[in-house]
Amino acid sequence: MSKKEISWLGLIKVLIAEKKKAGEPAGVKDVMGVAKKEWVEIKAGKHDKYIKGKQVFTRRKKSKSKSKSKTAKKRCDDDVVDDPTTIMTNIVDKCKLCKKCMKEINKHI
């Protein structure tokens, strides 16, 4: 009988399944102490059932968030301007000032 390859997560899943079959409380915290002891034996090659294996990677599902449309991206790109005068005018436009102050600011821009 050959030994099976198992990863750390695989070992925890197997131990949880065994505890569930026995009807005992089966969570990660319930299994962690036993898993640590067995994992030391597995890494040393002394365990009777398992040897150390590689983790199996699974693909992650694509997120359900919507990406921006092309027009929305263009709008965002138009807002980005490197000219300091246009940046200042945009800031001033957002501020509420009296006519006298606006004229004074526009002279200096």
Summary of the structure (lengths in Angstrom):
residues: 109
radius of gyration: 32.0
end to end distance: 84.7
largest distance: 93.1
contacts: 201
relative contact order: 0.11
helix: 58%
strand: 6%
